[in-house]
Amino acid sequence: MPHLDPYFKQVDSLQDKFIDRLRDAVAIPSISSEDARRPDVVKMGEWLAEEIKALGGTVELRQLGKQPGREHLDLPPCILGRYGDDPKKPNVLVYGHYDVQPAQKSDGWATDPFILTIDDKGRMFGRGSTDDKGPVLGWLNAIEAHQKAGVEFPVNLIMCFEGMEENGSEGLDELIAEEAKKFFKEADVVCISDNYWLGTEKPCLTYGVRGCNYYAIEISGPGQDLHSGVYGGVTHEPMTDLIKIMGSLVDPNGKILIKGIDDLVAPMTEQEAALYPPIAFTMDDLHQSLGNECAIWDKKEDALKAKMRYPSLSLHGIEGAFYTPGAKTVIPAKVTGKFSIRTVPNMEIDEVTKLVEAHVNAEFKKLNSKNTFKFHIVHCGKWWVEDPNHPNYTAAAKAVERVFGVKPDMTREGGSIPVTLTFQEQLGKNVLLLPMGSSTDAAHSINEKLDKRNYIEGTKLLGAYLHYVAGEIKRA
Amino acid sequence: MPHLDPYFKQVDSLQDKFIDRLRDAVAIPSISSEDARRPDVVKMGEWLAEEIKALGGTVELRQLGKQPGREHLDLPPCILGRYGDDPKKPNVLVYGHYDVQPAQKSDGWATDPFILTIDDKGRMFGRGSTDDKGPVLGWLNAIEAHQKAGVEFPVNLIMCFEGMEENGSEGLDELIAEEAKKFFKEADVVCISDNYWLGTEKPCLTYGVRGCNYYAIEISGPGQDLHSGVYGGVTHEPMTDLIKIMGSLVDPNGKILIKGIDDLVAPMTEQEAALYPPIAFTMDDLHQSLGNECAIWDKKEDALKAKMRYPSLSLHGIEGAFYTPGAKTVIPAKVTGKFSIRTVPNMEIDEVTKLVEAHVNAEFKKLNSKNTFKFHIVHCGKWWVEDPNHPNYTAAAKAVERVFGVKPDMTREGGSIPVTLTFQEQLGKNVLLLPMGSSTDAAHSINEKLDKRNYIEGTKLLGAYLHYVAGEIKRA
C-alpha cells in the first residue's frame, strides 16, 4: 500500500497538533459519574462534534433522555458522526467514549489530572489520555492526516462516541438497537479502540471477552444481631452456614467445584491453542501486575488461558457481617455472600445459573440448619467472542505488521466490555477490539497516561487498518 | 429475721423518693464513650458521691489519670465509698457503674432517653435505668430505708462505682489491684448487681461467666485489590483461602471442629446437672429473645447448658472484603477473618490459643496456596466461676426466697463480665452476681427500662441479702 507512506509522514508532521488536540480534550473534566460535572460531559461531547465537523464530517448529537433513577440529570448526548459517503467504499463503524473516570489531584496524582503533562520519557499524563480520549481522537487525527497528505480516505467512517461509558453506558444499548437498521445500517465491520496491549511493546488484537454472572446468597436466622457471649452455641448462626456454602464453590487453585460447569466450556481447538505461545507476555509481567508472586500457574500459557478462555469464580465479600477494624463480638442476624463467575463460550447464562442454584440449594440442605436461605441473581452479562480469522482481523493484523513490524498478539480479555456483544448481536457484523494504549497506562487509576509513541503510531495504525479493511472487504 | 419487716415497709413507703432518685440520675447523660459527654460522666460521679455523703457515708473520688490512647480526656473518677465501720460486722464490697451506653431519641426511643418516663404498666423507661443506675441506687436506697426504719445496718458496705464500664473499664483493673490490700482489704465477700434475670418473673443468682478468646486470620496475596474479570482464575485469591479456613472451625450445629478443644471442658457433675431443670426458662422464651425459631436445641436444658457451661465459636466477619450493598467485581488483596471462642472451665487461655493456632496453620498448609497467612490473637479474657454453695450465695438465696417467695435460678452468663474475675483473683474472696433487672429490660438497646417492681423489690432484696450475709459470715 504505497499511499500509506505519505499518510504516515503526515502523521509524524502533525504530531504536535495532535497532542494539542488531546490536551484540549483532557482539559474538559468530562466525569460522567459526578452530577456536578455533567455540564462538562456535555461540553466535551459538543467539542468533539465541532472537531468532526471542522474535518468535514457530519454529526448528530443524539439526546438519550433522563438518567434512569436520577431523573434530575439529562444523559449526555451520543455523538453519531459520519465521514464519507461513497457507496463503493466499505463502511467502518467505530465506537469510543468521551467521558472519563473521576480524578482529583488529592487522590495522589503527581500532576493536575486535567492538564496534559508530558515528561521526558514521552509519557502524556492526564485523565482520559488513554481511556478513551486518545483513541477517539486517533480516528480524527487519521482523517486530518489523510486530508493534509492528499491521500483518499479509504472507507466511509460511521462514528458512535458515547458519554456514559464510565457510568454504566446508560441508554447506549437502546440507541444501538434503534439505530441498527438506521444510522448503523450500512456498517460492514465494527472497530473499537478502548482496551490495552498485554504489555508495553507489542500490539494486540482482541477477539473475545469473558461474561460475568454475579450472584448473592442470603442467609438469615435470628431476628436481630445477637451478642455472641449470650447466644453463642444456642442459635444456628447465619455466618457459619454462609461460610460453608461459599467454601463449597471454588478450591484454592481456582477450580470451580460446581458440578457441570466444566462441561459447558468449549473444548480448545489446536488452532486456538496455537495462539497463546507467541503472545508477548511473561510470568514476570504477570507477577508485576499482581503485585506479588501469587499466581496459580507456573507457565505463561496456562495463566493466559485461565484469564482469557476458562471460567473463574471469585468470592467478593459478605454484606451484613462485621467488617471494620477491631473486635466486635456479634452474631450477625442476616448475611449476604457475593460471588461471581466469569463465563466463556459456550456457557449460556441460564444454564450456568441453573447449575449454581442447584449446587447452593443442595449445599444448604446438607447443613441441616434452621436458618433461612435465599439465592439471588444480581446481574448477568454474556461473554463475547469473534472469529479472529475474519477479514476485519486480517486487515488489523496487516496494519499492525506494517506500522510496528510485528504480528499482533491475539488476545481475549478477562473482564467484560458489554458493548462488543451489543454491536455483534444488533448489527450481526464482525467486531474488532484494536487497542492503542499499553498495559502500564493506569486507566481508572491515578496518573493515567498515554505514551506519545502509542498515540502517534496508534494514529498511524488506525489509518492503516482502514486501508487494509478497504482491501479485504469489497462492497458489492 | 424479724427486723426485715420494718425495713421492707420503709422501702414501700419511700418508693416515690427512690424513683425520684433514679429520675435525677437518669437525667445526667453520663455516656462514657462520647468525648463530649465526659463532663456529664464526671458530674454523675460527683452527684453519686454527694448522695452517699448525704446518707452518712464517706467517699473518695479516685482519679484514674488520662484515658489511654485518648490523652486529651481525663478518665472519670472511680467512687470509693464506705458506709459503716464496725469491726464486728462483716464487710461487703459492692460494685456497680454510673456511666451509660449512648442514646438519642432519634435512635428510635419512644421517649426522651434522659427523662425517666413511667408507663401504666410500671415500666420506667430511661437510659441507665436498669444498666446500672437502678441497681447502684438500690444500695443507697437500702441504707436510707434502714435509717428511716430505725433498723441497724447489718454490715459495713464498701462501695466501688466506676464511670467507664461501657467503655472498656479503663483503669479499673489497676485500681482494684492497687486497692486490694488497701481500700478493699477488709472485704469479706463481693456482690455485683449488673446483670439480669433469665426471664421476667424469677430472680437468679449468677455464679459464672464464659471467657472470650478473640482471634483474627489474615490472608494476603496480590499487592492491591484486583479486577476479578482481569485476574480471576490467574491468582490465588485470599478470600477463597480465608473462607476455607473459617469453614473448618465450626459446624452448622455449633460443634467446634478444632481438635482437642472438647477435652479441655470440665465434665458435668451430677450436682451441676441438677441445677438446670428447675431454671425458669422455656424454649418459647429462647425463641422470643432470638427473634426466630433458629435455636440449635430442642430442649431447654440443652440450650441452657450450651449457653452457660459449654464453649462456642462464632464467625463475626471479614475485614478487607467487599461489604456494601451492590455488586463489586473485586478480588480483595488482603482479608482478615474474625472469630472468637467463648471459653468455660477448664479451658486455659493459652492452651486454647495453642490448639487454635495449630489448627489454622494446618488448614492453611492443606490449601497449598501461595498467599501469605498470619494468625493474630486479638484479645483473650478468662471465664469466671464460683462455688454456688458458698455462704455468700446461701445468703443471697435466702434473701430471694424471703422477698420473692421462690428459690432463685442458679445461672451462669454466656457473655463476659471481666470485673468478676478481677475481684476474685485480686481479693481472693467469693464474688456473687445478684441481678435486679429482668430479661426484657433492653440494656444497651433503645427503650431501656427497669420495672418499678424490680427496682423496689430489688431494693428490698439487696438489703435482705446484707442481713443474711451478716448471719452467714461471722467476723473473727
Interface residues (C-beta under 8 A of the other chain):
Chain A: V209 R210 C212 Y214 A216 G221 P222 G223 Q224 L226 H227 S228 G229 V230 Y231 G232 G233 V234 T235 H236 E237 M239 T240 D241 I243 K244 M246 G247 V250 D251 P252 N253 G254 L286 S289 L290 G291 N292 E293 C294 A295 I296 W297 A303 A306 K307 Y310 P311 S312 L313 S314 L315 H316 G317 I318 E319 A321 F322 Y323 T324 P325 A327 K328 T329 V330 I331 P332 A333 K338 S340 R342 L367 N368 S369 K370 N371 V378 H379 E413 G414 G415 S416
Chain B: V209 R210 C212 Y214 A216 G221 P222 G223 Q224 L226 H227 S228 G229 V230 Y231 G232 G233 V234 T235 H236 E237 M239 T240 D241 I243 K244 M246 G247 V250 D251 P252 N253 G254 L286 S289 L290 G291 N292 E293 C294 A295 I296 W297 A303 A306 K307 Y310 P311 S312 L313 S314 L315 H316 G317 I318 E319 A321 F322 Y323 T324 P325 A327 K328 T329 V330 I331 P332 A333 K338 S340 R342 L367 N368 S369 K370 N371 V378 H379 E413 G414 G415 S416
